[in-house]
């Protein structure tokens, strides 16, 4: 078979299943995989598909475009459309995806770095303004330039701490004229993910040598530039993460949290803990777990909910967890009938006024009968005069001494007086008898006078 005939049959041979293209290569023609028509997602301007559940991951993305002489101007225009449609599906911005373009042939030119265009409109204008270069296919040099001059922090890429993937998409239709495999190996070793897109007669071996593993997900092929735009939807699927939380297929009982890259995890509402199945939730007794943070007392309200309380004599602070001592005597909340006495912070006791005793309730008071209590001090008899009041009396033939508590016998007192001053006593007694006799006589005269006055008044009333 002549070389000219093989060249004409090459596109047809690549369309036959299992021929030449071999395993590990995604082939796309005028129709998509499985015979379904190729389609691009509706542009929502937000980096999401029309389904609303495919959100692009943040990327540091560089397109490395072959614009050698074999790529005619109208074909290079198709490449720009392909790039623009991929950009349509990405969230572009300083915190989202940043895009750069490297244009190469026999020379390499960085058309714009990652930091140059941080919004979609500006980025697409820059892509539309790209122009092809000339002869040559220096794929290795182009990849080396992207690695050293584009995917660096100085040129606008995010640092390692940001954990933003570094991605390069190489589009070529020819055989590299330099060593590309060692450069690609160094790029992969640095963590750069490489996609190889071959058009027409691009050698499969060189595509595989450039791409990352698995090759099935990183090597793409189309027969002509006329259908390269069909690949834009495939890159949308590649660069997007399906949000299972938004789809509602997560099976989380409470909360679904998207982690990105199509991954998610389940969480539970406050007061619940995730079960071993990582999907369902069980109520947590926080008081029992001792994770409540209450200073004094934790009280369960219902499953998974609680509140804090304080010991008697303390009040809950504004943080609803700690407690401060209350001066209940000062607050007037003590319930003591007579007196409230503070013992220490927040603790008190009740006392009664003198003459009263504290009842069993430790709050109210009852009047004391000091005669009954036996602490009156009376030698003979204690007589209660009222609440906390009394006086002392003596038995018959005894008299109360000046101390108002002790008693002395009367006869003994008289003997003492007689022996001390007998004469004085006789004179006193004689004088007392004389005065008594005089008073009796005076009373008799007064009685006679009163009778006469009564008779006179009776006569006057009769007339």
FIDRENZA-451253 format. One record per residue (C-alpha): x, y, z. Coordinates in pm, whole numbers, plus 50000, padded with zeros to 5 digits. Each point is the difference from the previous one (the first is absolute). Layout:
N
      xx      yy      zz
       X       Y       Z
...
//
This chain:
463
      xx      yy      zz
   50000   50000   50000
   50144   50334   49898
   50061   50276   50250
   49755   50232   49822
   49720   49742   50021
   50073   49934   50367
   49977   50370   50071
   49658   50014   49837
   49875   49690   50188
   50142   50095   50343
   49693   50192   50126
   49771   49713   49894
   50215   49737   50168
   49991   50193   50330
   49619   49992   49993
   49995   49616   49997
   49971   49847   50347
   50316   49833   50125
   50227   50132   49723
   50328   50184   50044
   49870   50240   50264
   50027   49720   50255
   49886   50000   50364
   50037   50293   50236
   49892   50264   49747
   49667   50179   49987
   49890   50041   49636
   49736   50248   49894
   49852   50053   49656
   49693   50184   49880
   49797   49808   50262
   50070   49961   50368
   50075   49679   50195
   49759   49716   49936
   49866   50168   49686
   49829   50284   50188
   50039   50344   49844
   50274   50210   50154
   49859   50296   50198
   50132   50289   50205
   49828   50114   50318
   49787   50308   49999
   50214   50296   50108
   49867   50140   50324
   50292   50243   50040
   50075   49856   50343
   50218   49703   49920
   49710   49757   50050
   49821   49766   49764
   49634   50038   49919
   49928   49727   50254
   50121   50239   50269
   50188   49732   50192
   50339   49997   49824
   50227   50266   50146
   50349   50045   49861
   50291   49943   50235
   50247   50286   50051
   50296   49937   49770
   50325   50157   49882
   49942   49906   49634
   50231   50056   49702
   49913   49921   49637
   50307   49911   49788
   49892   50048   49636
   50183   49872   49691
   49981   50270   49728
   50262   49865   49760
   49969   50029   49622
   49790   49679   49982
   49725   50178   50196
   49819   50221   49748
   49848   50331   50121
   49641   49870   49989
   50110   49691   50194
   50173   50215   50262
   49672   50189   50026
   49832   49668   50088
   50261   49948   50273
   49915   50343   50145
   49630   49907   49999
   50085   49677   50181
   50193   50193   50269
   49728   50264   50030
   49729   49739   50050
   50198   49833   50278
   50035   50342   50164
   49619   50034   49974
   49961   49712   50244
   50253   50125   50257
   49960   50234   50292
   50264   50264   49918
   50138   50226   50271
   50283   50070   50244
   49868   49737   50242
   49871   49764   49728
   50166   49891   49677
   50284   50199   49844
   50089   49941   49634
   50317   50057   49796
   50087   49924   49635
   50334   49891   49852
   50024   50014   49618
   50271   49797   49828
   50146   49889   49669
   50377   50013   49943
   49998   50273   50264
   49800   50034   50321
   49802   50303   50112
   49812   50052   50327
   49691   50179   49871
   49882   50096   50351
   50079   49867   50353
   49757   49878   50267
   49971   50337   50171
   49918   50196   49684
   49625   49936   49955
   49795   49923   50312
   49651   50031   49850
   49838   49798   49720
   49928   50288   49761
   50357   50132   50003
   50137   49647   49971
   49787   49914   49697
   50099   50324   49824
   50363   49906   50052
   49940   49650   49857
   49817   50145   49699
   50303   50219   49925
   50251   49712   49975
   50197   49968   49673
   50183   49690   49866
   50378   50000   49982
   50200   49817   49727
   50184   49677   49929
   50124   49737   50242
   49846   49798   50287
   50210   50055   50312
   49764   49829   50243
   50270   49925   50259
   50115   50363   50007
   49643   50120   50027
   49930   49773   50299
   50330   50105   50161
   49902   50367   49960
   49657   49939   50153
   50158   49821   50294
   50268   50263   50071
   49835   50325   49893
   49623   49951   50041
   49918   49750   50277
   50198   50193   50262
   49895   50220   50289
   50187   50292   49845
   49790   49969   49684
   49670   49980   50189
   49963   49635   50103
   49888   49921   50355
   50256   49863   50247
   50004   49647   50147
   49801   50103   50306
   49701   50090   49782
   49982   49640   49869
   49884   50122   49655
   50062   49742   49721
   50249   50096   49727
   49868   49885   49660
   50140   50025   49644
   49803   49916   49683
   50225   49944   49696
   49833   50019   49655
   50209   49881   49702
   49960   49852   49655
   50360   49897   49933
   50298   49807   50119
   50221   50184   50253
   50332   50115   49856
   50169   49990   50340
   50011   49771   50303
   49664   50033   50170
   49982   49684   50214
   50272   50100   50257
   49851   50349   50039
   49654   49852   50051
   50139   49762   50262
   50151   50293   50193
   49671   50189   49978
   49805   49704   50134
   50257   49960   50279
   49927   50360   50102
   49631   49917   50032
   49884   50148   49670
   49711   49808   49844
   50048   49968   49623
   49730   49952   49736
   50099   49926   49639
   49758   50079   49715
   50105   49862   49662
   49857   50112   49665
   50036   49825   49662
   50341   49840   49967
   50127   50066   50352
   50196   49687   50104
   49832   49797   50274
   50334   49920   50161
   50090   50364   50052
   49653   50074   50141
   50039   49720   50251
   50351   50107   50094
   49871   50346   50092
   49678   49912   50188
   49946   49912   50365
   49861   49665   50116
   49754   49852   49954
   50045   50055   49628
   49633   49926   49925
   49906   50316   50192
   50283   50220   49872
   50046   49919   49629
   49742   50124   49746
   49992   49978   49623
   49791   50152   49720
   50031   49948   49627
   49984   50365   49900
   50000   50344   50151
   49642   50029   49873
   49875   49784   50289
   50246   50099   50274
   49737   50220   50162
   49810   49682   50086
   50266   49932   50260
   49898   50307   50201
   49717   49807   50166
   50241   49721   50096
   50232   50248   50167
   49704   50147   50181
   49934   49657   50151
   50370   49964   50076
   50040   50337   50170
   49664   49996   50178
   49904   49826   50320
   49649   49856   50017
   49834   50145   50310
   49816   49704   50154
   49866   50228   50273
   49823   50210   49737
   49880   49691   49817
   49835   49871   50318
   50147   49652   49964
   50233   50025   50300
   49780   49802   50248
   50116   50219   50290
   49734   50000   50272
   50071   50358   50113
   50261   50205   49811
   50198   49938   49680
   50329   50192   49959
   50175   50020   49661
   50377   49953   50022
   50065   50070   49632
   50124   49771   49725
   49668   49815   50010
   50051   49901   50364
   49779   50068   50299
   49948   49900   50362
   49706   49992   50238
   49965   50201   50320
   49735   50013   50271
   49800   50282   50154
   50106   50136   50339
   49940   49747   50274
   50039   49699   49771
   50296   49776   49914
   50078   49824   49672
   49947   49627   50015
   50248   49738   49874
   49829   49996   49658
   50116   50364   49956
   49652   50099   49882
   49746   49973   50285
   50003   50189   50330
   49917   49920   50363
   49912   50241   50279
   50282   50079   50242
   49952   50034   50378
   50242   50287   50047
   49954   50001   50377
   50113   49637   50013
   50286   50065   49757
   50123   50284   50224
   50052   50225   49698
   49737   50250   50112
   50231   50257   50160
   49762   50069   50291
   50188   50116   50310
   49748   49856   50248
   49708   49794   49866
   49907   49873   49650
   49629   49931   49940
   49876   49803   49697
   49700   50165   49838
   49943   49748   49722
   50207   49777   49774
   50321   50184   49923
   49900   50326   50172
   50088   50124   50347
   50038   50308   50218
   50220   50094   50295
   49885   50076   50354
   50177   50110   50321
   50007   49875   50358
   49782   50176   50258
   50138   50343   50080
   50149   50048   49653
   49868   50167   49684
   50070   49906   49635
   50224   50248   49816
   49930   50143   49653
   50206   49725   49836
   49730   49755   50122
   50271   49766   50128
   50187   50153   50296
   49854   50103   50338
   50054   50289   50244
   49920   50000   50374
   49686   50185   50111
   49973   50202   50327
   49649   49881   50084
   49992   50205   50319
   50056   50317   49799
   49755   49893   49729
   49724   49940   50255
   49925   49655   49865
   50107   49812   50314
   49651   49939   50159
   50140   50051   50352
   49728   50126   50239
   50239   50201   50215
   50365   50017   49889
   50205   49873   49700
   50371   49932   50063
   50250   49941   49713
   50234   49710   50077
   50204   50007   49675
   49948   50083   49631
   49647   49908   49909
   49931   49810   50328
   49798   50140   50295
   49800   49899   50309
   49712   50152   50197
   50009   50118   50363
   49737   50138   50243
   49981   50304   50227
   50083   49956   50370
   49723   49815   50178
   49904   49804   49688
   50112   49659   49878
   50044   49872   49640
   49740   49750   49889
   50073   49670   49821
   49952   50167   49657
   50315   50202   50081
   49824   50317   49886
   49717   50095   50243
   50029   50085   50375
   49794   49927   50315
   49992   50206   50326
   50214   49851   50273
   49858   49948   50363
   50309   50070   50200
   49837   49864   50315
   49946   49670   49820
   50351   50006   49854
   50143   50007   50353
   50255   50272   49933
   49813   50270   50196
   50224   49996   50309
   49714   50022   50253
   50083   49825   50330
   49640   49908   50083
   49729   50082   49745
   50011   50134   49638
   49686   50185   49886
   49957   50060   49619
   49870   50351   49923
   49983   49956   49618
   50231   49938   49702
   50355   50000   50135
   49889   50173   50324
   49988   49855   50356
   50067   50073   50368
   50104   49799   50300
   49785   49930   50315
   50072   49824   50332
   49824   49731   50195
   49777   50090   50302
   50189   50142   50299
   50278   50112   49764
   50075   50341   49856
   50175   50096   49673
   50345   50139   50041
   50130   50312   49825
   50150   49792   49712
   49636   49911   49903
   50095   49636   49968
   50096   49855   50340
   49772   49969   50309
   50045   50032   50383
   49773   49872   50284
   49790   50277   50167
   50045   49880   50365
   50371   49986   49952
   49993   50358   49867
   49802   50114   50301
   50241   49835   50243
   50285   50170   49825
   49828   50337   50030
   49912   49943   50370
   50348   49899   50093
   50156   50290   49822
   49770   50277   50131
   49738   49873   50252
   49936   50344   50155
   49956   50159   49668
   49755   49734   49902
   49783   50041   50321
   49985   50375   49952
   49901   49955   49642
   49726   49752   50093
   49864   50234   50268
   49992   50286   49756
   49827   49782   49742
   49730   49901   50259
   49946   50362   50095
   49959   50106   49638
   49759   49714   49943
   49780   50102   50290
   49992   50359   49880
   49902   49891   49649
   49713   49785   50134
   49857   50295   50191
   50028   50226   49702
   49820   49743   49781
   49710   49982   50255
   49953   50378   49985
   50007   49999   49625
   49732   49731   49990
   49769   50219   50217
   50049   50298   49774
   49921   49795   49691
   49672   49873   50154
   49881   50354   50074
   50078   50115   49649
   49801   49711   49856
   49696   50083   50218
   50014   50362   49891
   50014   49908   49629
   49705   49763   50050
   49786   50276   50151
   50072   50240   49721
   49897   49752   49736
   49670   49932   50187
   49898   50374   49997
//
